[in-house]
């Protein structure tokens, strides 16, 4: 075939071969230049990706102040990437952090230079790849193109050349694309890690700021506290005192620190208190109490102390904190109040003793006045000679009797308070005592148009009591009820046993009643609910206090329930050991104790 071509169409073949060779040469030259540009661009992209990757890792290490990790990364990079001809890192202050390669090499380098910011600083990263490997690749490519051109020319290899071209270039492009995608993914991952780390560092900084703010508040609270505060170690040596400590005790912080709290110890404080204090706090408990402390000048002051242990994270006691509040003024006020109360009690006791001792001296002349006036009133030794004298005698007798009753009440109250009122107790019928009191008080109730009712249950057990004083209790309560009950009202007595076998006596009326404030006033000695000069109801204000004292002498309790405009109910409750059933033996123990 070649012989035929050579013989028949040599010129045509030469032209075709020349044209084909020219086309192949042009195509080869074009392919050569295109491939060269792609290799350079791929190398540039690879270098940029490596710069971003190195910069992200390096700034993360700088934020963590881990310079050794940064140097290790930079030192290992040229080893793992032989194509790196130059790698250099310079801080913004001009200091060279790392340098690899020679900047004076020929210009056949692909160089990338970028600046990265971190915190308040920056660094400049320079990376250069050598084109030596590309030159070898391009030389090989040229040789291959010549060979391919010959083959194409010989075998009409335009199609075969195209196939061969695609077979050689496609895997390279795919590899570059795959590596580029991996580098981009690594870059994204590093950027995310940098963001997370930055957020974590910001959170730590914010937490630290809050902790510092809380600590400053605590320090200000202790420094400005109105309470004396000091802190000791576990051996009791003072390590801190606040300004109030210096102000109150007179010791400066330099004088107090290193000393024992015994510098504040007063000799008046019992040693047992300090022993209990140390025993409590060393056992991990808080201690509260009042102490008398000593100032530097020797003067004393009272303090309410609160001492507690301070523990570490392992629950081990490391220090003790003591707070002493100056309560000197309060203690002085309490002592003054105690002295005043004691003086009042002594004065009251002296008054009570005086009244009790004056019983005979007061009653004897009154009895004489009452007796002589009654003799004159009835004309035992003959008429007085003038009706007006008889009227005067009646007034004297009435006033003397009233004054005797008043003095008797005063003396009885005084005797009760002094504990000198002796009871003559025996087993009595409550119903009979009540009936006797109703008989005495009946004329007063009749004059006031008031209905009286007594105890209907005559089968009640007996009560161990003083019959005279029990009758006095009934008379006082019934008189009070009649006095404060309007016309056509009702005053009633009743008695029963409760679930605990206590004797319960009630005296109720439909009178004007009292509110809580007036009730408290009525229970005071000489207390008058209506204390005006023109009050409607006469009385000394001793009836209820005396009655209450007599009930309590019988181990009983008196309770009053009253409501304005609805009446009053007085309840007397005597304990079950004073109640004797008719078929039960007498409680000789109670009688013996009484």
Phi, psi and omega per residue, in radians:
X1 nan -0.775 3.099
X2 -1.081 -0.645 3.132
X3 -1.139 -0.708 3.100
X4 -1.133 -0.750 3.118
X5 -1.096 -0.724 -3.108
X6 -1.167 -0.604 -3.079
X7 -1.496 -0.673 -3.023
X8 -1.673 -0.745 -2.991
X9 -2.211 0.717 -3.059
X10 -1.017 -0.808 -3.115
X11 -1.185 -0.702 3.125
X12 -1.136 -0.745 3.132
X13 -1.104 -0.711 3.138
X14 -1.108 -0.717 3.114
X15 -1.106 -0.768 -3.118
X16 -1.127 -0.777 -3.123
X17 -1.123 -0.710 3.131
X18 -1.109 -0.807 3.114
X19 -1.084 -0.760 3.129
X20 -1.106 -0.715 3.121
X21 -1.128 -0.699 3.114
X22 -1.111 -0.753 3.129
X23 -1.111 -0.743 -3.136
X24 -1.152 -0.694 3.134
X25 -1.118 -0.796 3.114
X26 -1.071 -0.794 3.139
X27 -1.095 -0.734 3.135
X28 -1.093 -0.769 3.129
X29 -1.080 -0.735 3.111
X30 -1.105 -0.774 3.136
X31 -1.107 -0.704 -3.139
X32 -1.043 -0.842 -3.141
X33 -1.120 -0.730 -3.138
X34 -1.098 -0.762 -3.124
X35 -1.137 -0.653 3.121
X36 -1.085 -0.773 3.130
X37 -1.107 -0.740 -3.133
X38 -1.111 -0.708 3.136
X39 -1.129 -0.727 3.125
X40 -1.146 -0.759 3.126
X41 -1.109 -0.740 3.097
X42 -1.064 -0.699 3.113
X43 -1.150 -0.666 3.092
X44 -1.097 -0.814 3.136
X45 -1.085 -0.703 3.121
X46 -1.100 -0.749 3.124
X47 -1.107 -0.721 3.116
X48 -1.085 -0.766 3.130
X49 -1.082 -0.755 3.129
X50 -1.109 -0.686 3.116
X51 -1.079 -0.793 3.125
X52 -1.090 -0.725 -3.114
X53 -1.137 -0.808 3.133
X54 -1.123 -0.729 -3.122
X55 -1.107 -0.732 3.132
X56 -1.105 -0.795 -3.136
X57 -1.145 -0.695 -3.072
X58 -1.208 -0.737 3.123
X59 -1.152 -0.615 3.076
X60 -1.089 -0.725 3.103
X61 -1.161 -0.658 3.130
X62 -1.147 -0.688 3.113
X63 -1.072 -0.587 3.116
X64 -1.578 0.091 -3.133
X65 0.986 0.554 3.135
X66 -1.742 1.341 -3.069
X67 -1.198 -0.552 -3.136
X68 -1.135 -0.693 3.114
X69 -1.109 -0.670 3.111
X70 -1.120 -0.758 3.138
X71 -1.136 -0.690 3.133
X72 -1.096 -0.728 3.120
X73 -1.068 -0.799 -3.085
X74 -1.204 -0.635 -3.111
X75 -1.233 -0.608 -3.090
X76 -1.415 -0.321 -3.058
X77 -1.139 -0.894 3.121
X78 -1.061 -0.538 3.137
X79 -1.161 -0.762 -3.126
X80 -1.378 -0.262 -3.121
X81 -2.277 1.529 -3.079
X82 -1.072 -0.401 -3.110
X83 -1.227 -0.170 -3.134
X84 -1.328 2.057 3.138
X85 -1.707 -0.446 -3.093
X86 -2.569 2.269 3.066
X87 -2.482 2.063 -3.040
X88 -2.486 2.418 3.119
X89 -2.224 2.191 -3.119
X90 -2.243 2.264 3.081
X91 -1.310 2.898 -3.096
X92 -1.184 -0.258 3.078
X93 -1.565 0.118 3.088
X94 1.606 -0.100 -3.115
X95 -1.352 2.304 3.139
X96 -1.486 2.037 3.137
X97 -1.442 -0.615 -3.115
X98 -2.765 2.518 3.119
X99 -2.586 2.308 3.106
X100 -2.423 2.291 3.125
X101 1.651 3.017 -3.078
X102 -1.995 2.131 -3.126
X103 -1.273 -0.215 -3.111
X104 -1.583 0.176 3.107
X105 -1.147 2.903 3.102
X106 -0.998 2.924 -3.015
X107 -1.403 0.090 -3.128
X108 -1.418 1.000 3.124
X109 -2.217 2.620 2.980
X110 -1.805 1.889 -2.995
X111 -1.944 2.353 3.083
X112 -2.171 2.297 3.136
X113 -2.299 2.165 -3.124
X114 -2.430 2.672 3.134
X115 -1.955 2.309 -3.126
X116 -2.058 2.401 3.124
X117 -1.741 2.465 2.999
X118 -2.633 2.297 -3.082
X119 0.931 -2.117 -3.134
X120 -1.855 0.188 -3.089
X121 -2.152 3.092 3.123
X122 -2.604 2.796 3.075
X123 -2.430 2.627 3.138
X124 -1.942 2.184 -3.099
X125 -1.919 2.192 3.104
X126 -2.054 2.200 -3.124
X127 -2.293 2.270 3.141
X128 -2.296 2.314 3.065
X129 -1.817 2.455 3.131
X130 -1.393 2.503 3.107
X131 -1.614 0.131 -3.098
X132 -1.065 -0.783 3.137
X133 -1.121 -0.614 3.111
X134 -1.136 -0.642 3.124
X135 -1.120 -0.738 3.093
X136 -1.072 -0.756 3.134
X137 -1.106 -0.717 -3.141
X138 -1.192 -0.642 3.086
X139 -1.093 -0.795 3.088
X140 -1.071 -0.686 3.133
X141 -1.120 -0.716 3.110
X142 -1.078 -0.745 3.108
X143 -1.074 -0.761 3.131
X144 -1.107 -0.672 3.129
X145 -1.123 -0.666 3.100
X146 -1.093 -0.801 3.136
X147 -1.096 -0.761 -3.132
X148 -1.128 -0.648 3.130
X149 -1.079 -0.745 3.101
X150 -1.102 -0.754 3.132
X151 -1.124 -0.728 -3.131
X152 -1.136 -0.760 3.122
X153 -1.078 -0.738 -3.100
X154 -1.270 -0.668 -3.012
X155 -1.992 0.381 -3.065
X156 0.953 0.850 -2.907
X157 -1.422 0.352 3.090
X158 -1.030 -0.798 3.132
X159 -1.191 -0.787 3.137
X160 -1.105 -0.681 3.102
X161 -1.078 -0.723 3.124
X162 -1.070 -0.765 3.138
X163 -1.100 -0.809 3.132
X164 -1.073 -0.680 3.126
X165 -1.060 -0.835 3.138
X166 -1.145 -0.619 -3.121
X167 -1.172 -0.547 -3.135
X168 -1.469 -0.673 -2.993
X169 -1.463 -0.669 -3.047
X170 -0.997 -0.870 3.116
X171 -1.025 -0.638 3.126
X172 -1.128 -0.783 3.114
X173 -1.093 -0.738 3.122
X174 -1.095 -0.721 3.130
X175 -1.117 -0.773 3.133
X176 -1.101 -0.768 3.122
X177 -1.080 -0.717 -3.141
X178 -1.124 -0.782 -3.141
X179 -1.150 -0.688 3.112
X180 -1.077 -0.738 3.135
X181 -1.125 -0.717 3.117
X182 -1.120 -0.740 3.137
X183 -1.129 -0.688 3.099
X184 -1.115 -0.712 3.098
X185 -1.101 -0.723 3.107
X186 -1.120 -0.703 3.111
X187 -1.082 -0.787 3.121
X188 -1.073 -0.734 -3.135
X189 -1.113 -0.738 3.124
X190 -1.145 -0.691 3.103
X191 -1.084 -0.716 3.104
X192 -1.112 -0.723 3.130
X193 -1.119 -0.697 3.115
X194 -1.105 -0.731 3.115
X195 -1.094 -0.807 3.136
X196 -1.076 -0.758 -3.135
X197 -1.146 -0.697 3.114
X198 -1.100 -0.753 3.104
X199 -1.091 -0.699 3.124
X200 -1.117 -0.742 3.120
X201 -1.128 -0.690 3.102
X202 -1.105 -0.704 3.118
X203 -1.119 -0.719 3.114
X204 -1.114 -0.710 3.122
X205 -1.102 -0.731 3.136
X206 -1.140 -0.736 3.108
X207 -1.079 -0.716 3.139
X208 -1.145 -0.671 3.108
X209 -1.100 -0.758 3.128
X210 -1.102 -0.733 3.129
X211 -1.102 -0.726 3.112
X212 -1.137 -0.655 3.103
X213 -1.130 -0.769 3.107
X214 -1.094 -0.690 -3.139
X215 -1.139 -0.710 3.107
X216 -1.103 -0.697 3.099
X217 -1.082 -0.765 -3.128
X218 -1.102 -0.734 3.141
X219 -1.109 -0.766 3.123
X220 -1.105 -0.697 -3.138
X221 -1.081 -0.734 -3.139
X222 -1.236 -0.756 -3.104
X223 -1.134 -0.636 -3.070
X224 -1.717 0.123 -3.102
X225 -1.149 2.443 3.078
X226 -1.353 0.023 -3.104
X227 -1.853 2.466 3.077
X228 -1.173 2.133 -3.099
X229 -2.257 2.365 2.981
X230 -2.558 2.680 -3.091
X231 -2.133 2.352 3.117
X232 -2.104 2.828 2.987
X233 -1.432 -3.091 -3.074
X234 -1.174 -0.321 3.102
X235 -1.542 -0.020 3.088
X236 1.542 0.223 3.110
X237 -1.541 2.294 -3.090
X238 -1.212 2.271 3.116
X239 -2.008 -0.304 -3.137
X240 -2.689 2.482 2.990
X241 -2.384 2.512 3.119
X242 -1.582 2.939 -3.098
X243 -1.003 -0.565 3.137
X244 -1.131 -0.577 3.069
X245 -1.040 -0.830 -3.141
X246 -1.102 -0.699 -3.100
X247 -1.157 -0.745 -3.040
X248 -1.408 -0.811 -3.019
X249 -1.473 -0.416 -3.083
X250 1.537 -0.114 3.090
X251 -1.508 2.343 3.009
X252 -1.354 2.889 -3.130
X253 -1.100 -0.646 3.126
X254 -1.135 -0.617 3.137
X255 -1.297 -0.589 -3.044
X256 -1.471 -0.678 -3.076
X257 -1.135 2.294 -3.090
X258 1.629 -0.156 3.121
X259 -1.671 2.895 3.057
X260 -1.517 2.629 3.054
X261 -1.050 -0.128 3.107
X262 -1.103 -0.265 3.092
X263 -1.131 -0.349 3.101
X264 -1.692 -0.072 -3.009
X265 -1.278 2.245 3.098
X266 -1.649 2.456 3.105
X267 -1.149 -0.280 3.138
X268 -1.343 -0.300 -3.125
X269 -1.414 2.163 -3.132
X270 -1.027 2.517 -3.129
X271 -1.117 -0.492 -3.127
X272 -1.107 -0.539 3.127
X273 -1.164 -0.779 3.135
X274 -1.176 -0.623 3.098
X275 -1.131 -0.752 3.089
X276 -1.120 -0.640 3.133
X277 -1.060 -0.939 -3.086
X278 -1.180 -0.616 3.109
X279 -1.105 -0.679 -3.112
X280 -1.220 -0.862 -3.051
X281 -1.265 -0.549 3.084
X282 -1.238 -0.392 3.054
X283 -1.473 0.030 3.091
X284 1.569 0.174 -3.141
X285 -1.789 2.753 3.063
X286 -1.453 2.656 3.132
X287 -2.216 2.298 3.095
X288 -2.203 2.487 3.089
X289 3.010 3.031 3.127
X290 -1.762 2.341 -3.132
X291 -2.261 2.615 2.978
X292 -1.731 2.027 -3.099
X293 -1.755 2.866 -3.086
X294 -2.099 2.255 3.080
X295 -1.417 3.008 3.131
X296 -1.105 -0.607 -3.123
X297 -1.437 0.058 3.100
X298 1.641 -0.183 3.102
X299 -1.299 2.709 -3.063
X300 -1.932 2.689 3.040
X301 -2.600 2.624 3.123
X302 -1.540 2.485 3.137
X303 -2.453 2.461 2.967
X304 -1.623 1.981 -3.001
X305 -1.741 2.445 3.018
X306 -2.285 1.987 -3.049
X307 -2.174 2.273 -3.095
X308 -2.492 2.688 3.126
X309 -1.408 2.682 3.034
X310 -1.950 2.266 -3.074
X311 -1.993 2.661 3.053
X312 -1.585 -2.978 -3.089
X313 -1.138 -0.367 3.130
X314 -1.694 0.280 3.081
X315 1.113 0.521 3.094
X316 -1.770 2.328 -3.138
X317 -1.231 2.158 -3.136
X318 -1.967 -0.518 -3.095
X319 -2.599 2.994 3.002
X320 -2.238 2.412 3.095
X321 -2.000 2.299 -3.105
X322 -2.130 2.358 3.082
X323 -2.160 2.120 -3.136
X324 -2.023 2.035 3.093
X325 -1.705 2.202 -3.116
X326 -1.221 1.965 -3.119
X327 -2.062 0.460 -3.083
X328 -1.029 -0.803 -3.122
X329 -1.087 -0.718 3.131
X330 -1.132 -0.731 3.130
X331 -1.127 -0.684 3.102
X332 -1.122 -0.685 3.108
X333 -1.149 -0.708 3.116
X334 -1.107 -0.733 3.126
X335 -1.136 -0.698 3.110
X336 -1.127 -0.719 3.129
X337 -1.141 -0.699 3.125
X338 -1.116 -0.735 3.123
X339 -1.120 -0.723 3.133
X340 -1.136 -0.718 3.129
X341 -1.121 -0.726 3.136
X342 -1.115 -0.709 3.123
X343 -1.129 -0.711 3.124
X344 -1.136 -0.716 3.134
X345 -1.129 -0.715 3.118
X346 -1.133 -0.702 3.118
X347 -1.136 -0.737 3.141
X348 -1.133 -0.712 3.124
X349 -1.143 -0.683 3.111
X350 -1.102 -0.704 3.106
X351 -1.120 -0.775 -3.110
X352 -1.130 -0.752 3.120
X353 -1.096 -0.670 -3.136
X354 -1.113 -0.804 -3.108
X355 -1.141 -0.675 -3.141
X356 -1.172 -0.664 -3.138
X357 -1.317 -0.332 -3.110
X358 -1.541 0.078 -3.057
X359 -0.938 -0.901 -3.077
X360 -1.196 -0.731 -3.081
X361 -1.131 -0.536 -3.133
X362 -1.480 -0.698 -3.035
X363 -1.310 -0.623 -3.054
X364 -1.037 -0.903 3.124
X365 -1.156 -0.583 3.118
X366 -1.157 -0.700 3.109
X367 -1.087 -0.670 3.109
X368 -1.128 -0.772 3.141
X369 -1.077 -0.799 -3.118
X370 -1.134 -0.752 -3.114
X371 -1.130 -0.823 -3.129
X372 -1.152 -0.687 3.136
X373 -1.161 -0.653 3.104
X374 -1.169 -0.657 3.089
X375 -1.086 -0.771 3.120
X376 -1.171 -0.663 -3.105
X377 -1.126 -0.661 -3.120
X378 -1.620 -0.024 3.084
X379 1.101 0.767 -3.097
X380 -1.068 -0.641 -3.129
X381 -1.845 0.378 3.098
X382 1.963 2.901 -3.120
X383 -1.172 2.676 -3.131
X384 -1.384 -0.362 3.087
X385 1.722 -0.182 3.134
X386 -2.623 2.272 -3.112
X387 -1.081 -0.536 -3.121
X388 -1.171 -0.542 3.065
X389 -1.118 -0.681 3.109
X390 -1.084 -0.703 3.118
X391 -1.125 -0.724 3.113
X392 -1.095 -0.710 3.130
X393 -1.077 -0.704 3.104
X394 -1.090 -0.775 3.116
X395 -1.062 -0.742 -3.138
X396 -1.083 -0.763 -3.114
X397 -1.127 -0.796 -3.120
X398 -1.121 -0.799 -3.124
X399 -1.155 -0.692 3.115
X400 -1.116 -0.734 3.109
X401 -1.076 -0.780 3.128
X402 -1.078 -0.729 -3.141
X403 -1.180 -0.604 3.100
X404 -1.132 -0.751 3.095
X405 -1.062 -0.724 3.132
X406 -1.093 -0.795 -3.131
X407 -1.153 -0.663 3.099
X408 -1.052 -0.758 3.123
X409 -1.107 -0.757 -3.134
X410 -1.101 -0.763 -3.126
X411 -1.185 -0.646 3.105
X412 -1.132 -0.767 3.113
X413 -1.068 -0.770 3.140
X414 -1.110 -0.701 3.137
X415 -1.159 -0.689 3.104
X416 -1.093 -0.822 -3.132
X417 -1.111 -0.642 -3.132
X418 -1.406 -0.125 -3.120
X419 1.254 0.444 -3.094
X420 -1.888 0.117 3.122
X421 -1.556 1.968 -3.101
X422 -1.596 2.382 3.112
X423 -1.705 2.437 3.023
X424 -1.907 1.535 -2.954
X425 -1.619 2.604 3.074
X426 -2.779 3.011 3.116
X427 -1.406 2.110 -3.072
X428 -2.241 2.766 3.058
X429 -1.572 2.105 -3.136
X430 -1.089 -0.678 -3.130
X431 -1.115 -0.693 3.141
X432 -1.193 -0.748 3.118
X433 -1.078 -0.729 3.135
X434 -1.110 -0.714 -3.128
X435 -1.120 -0.714 3.120
X436 -1.114 -0.696 3.116
X437 -1.171 -0.676 3.113
X438 -1.116 -0.645 3.131
X439 -1.115 -0.698 3.134
X440 -1.208 -0.687 -3.008
X441 -1.548 -0.141 -3.035
X442 -1.018 -0.786 -3.136
X443 -0.990 -0.710 3.128
X444 -1.131 -0.685 3.119
X445 -1.193 -0.639 -3.140
X446 -1.142 -0.750 3.139
X447 -1.127 -0.495 -3.119
X448 -1.647 0.089 3.140
X449 0.985 0.859 -3.142
X450 -2.061 2.394 -3.128
X451 -1.536 2.264 3.108
X452 -1.903 2.424 3.028
X453 -2.297 2.432 -3.091
X454 -1.787 -2.904 -3.128
X455 -1.400 2.127 -3.080
X456 -1.479 -0.514 -3.088
X457 -1.418 1.764 -3.120
X458 -1.538 -0.072 -3.117
X459 -1.693 0.366 3.140
X460 -1.188 2.667 3.038
X461 -1.128 2.865 3.128
X462 -1.397 2.732 3.120
X463 -2.064 2.283 3.126
X464 -1.436 1.812 -3.039
X465 -2.743 2.950 3.041
X466 -1.425 1.969 -3.046
X467 -1.073 -0.633 -3.140
X468 -1.152 -0.791 -3.110
X469 -1.254 -0.575 3.086
X470 -1.161 -0.694 3.079
X471 -1.138 -0.677 3.110
X472 -1.072 -0.671 3.100
X473 -1.068 -0.829 3.139
X474 -1.074 -0.796 -3.084
X475 -1.105 -0.775 3.134
X476 -1.054 -0.811 -3.095
X477 -1.219 -0.687 3.118
X478 -1.185 -0.703 3.111
X479 -1.078 -0.768 3.112
X480 -1.057 -0.768 -3.112
X481 -1.106 -0.752 3.140
X482 -1.170 -0.687 -3.099
X483 -1.049 -0.657 -3.045
X484 -1.857 0.321 3.085
X485 -1.949 2.221 -3.134
X486 -1.215 2.980 -3.136
X487 -0.987 2.562 3.137
X488 1.168 0.321 3.060
X489 -1.510 -3.041 -3.079
X490 -2.333 2.398 3.000
X491 -2.205 2.203 -3.032
X492 -2.292 2.625 3.060
X493 -2.052 2.600 3.085
X494 -2.701 2.747 3.125
X495 -2.601 2.548 3.137
X496 -2.850 3.067 3.072
X497 -1.876 2.403 3.080
X498 -1.546 -3.000 -3.066
X499 -1.137 -0.417 3.141
X500 -1.693 0.245 3.100
X501 1.177 0.405 3.027
X502 -1.439 2.533 3.097
X503 -1.432 2.126 -3.094
X504 -2.024 2.080 3.138
X505 -1.997 2.294 3.130
X506 -2.175 2.431 3.041
X507 -2.203 2.012 -3.039
X508 -2.095 2.586 3.074
X509 -2.416 2.901 3.109
X510 -1.883 0.641 -3.036
X511 -1.431 -2.745 -3.008
X512 -1.358 -0.344 3.099
X513 1.245 3.110 -3.125
X514 -2.544 2.681 2.988
X515 -1.549 3.109 -3.062
X516 -1.088 -0.689 -3.116
X517 -1.139 -0.792 3.126
X518 -1.183 -0.558 3.131
X519 -1.132 -0.753 3.092
X520 -1.089 -0.664 -3.137
X521 -1.193 -0.663 -3.125
X522 -1.153 -0.456 -3.123
X523 -1.445 -0.115 3.090
X524 -1.457 2.630 3.092
X525 -1.136 2.321 -3.090
X526 1.090 0.326 3.120
X527 -1.350 2.254 3.130
X528 -2.143 2.100 3.096
X529 -1.082 -0.707 3.060
X530 -1.902 1.662 -3.004
X531 -1.726 0.191 -3.127
X532 -1.302 2.812 -3.125
X533 -1.151 -0.432 -3.100
X534 -1.830 0.542 -3.086
X535 -1.118 2.619 -3.052
X536 -1.425 -0.452 -3.006
X537 -1.971 2.112 3.136
X538 -1.328 2.766 3.081
X539 2.751 2.814 -3.117
X540 -1.667 -0.282 -3.065
X541 1.428 0.290 -3.136
X542 -1.903 -0.168 -3.030
X543 -1.051 -0.946 -3.089
X544 -1.194 -0.790 3.100
X545 -1.048 -0.691 3.113
X546 -1.145 -0.772 3.138
X547 -1.051 -0.771 3.126
X548 -1.062 -0.725 3.122
X549 -1.141 -0.689 3.115
X550 -1.158 -0.669 3.119
X551 -1.134 -0.743 -3.126
X552 -1.197 -0.513 3.032
X553 -1.092 -0.458 3.087
X554 -1.620 0.343 3.135
X555 1.119 0.374 -3.095
X556 -1.755 -3.137 3.140
X557 -2.303 2.363 3.079
X558 -1.948 2.239 3.127
X559 -2.180 2.450 -3.121
X560 -2.172 2.227 3.039
X561 -2.092 2.132 -3.064
X562 -2.491 2.635 3.111
X563 -2.526 2.288 -3.111
X564 -0.938 2.378 3.079
X565 1.182 0.117 3.119
X566 -2.142 -0.308 3.084
X567 2.008 -3.089 -3.056
X568 -2.362 2.497 3.061
X569 -2.192 2.098 3.079
X570 -1.824 2.215 -3.109
X571 -2.023 2.181 3.069
X572 -1.903 2.236 -3.103
X573 -2.161 1.997 3.128
X574 -1.826 2.430 -3.025
X575 -1.124 2.768 -3.061
X576 -1.168 -0.424 -3.137
X577 -1.265 -0.119 3.054
X578 -1.740 -0.025 -3.115
X579 -1.683 2.244 -3.137
X580 -2.114 2.086 3.081
X581 -1.373 2.662 -3.012
X582 -1.097 -0.534 -3.112
X583 -1.756 0.194 -3.118
X584 -1.825 2.623 3.100
X585 -1.214 2.741 -3.113
X586 -1.268 2.408 3.100
X587 -1.378 1.590 -3.088
X588 -1.214 -0.456 3.127
X589 -1.109 -0.791 3.135
X590 -1.090 -0.762 -3.128
X591 -1.104 -0.694 -3.137
X592 -1.133 -0.718 3.138
X593 -1.150 -0.664 -3.140
X594 -1.236 nan nan
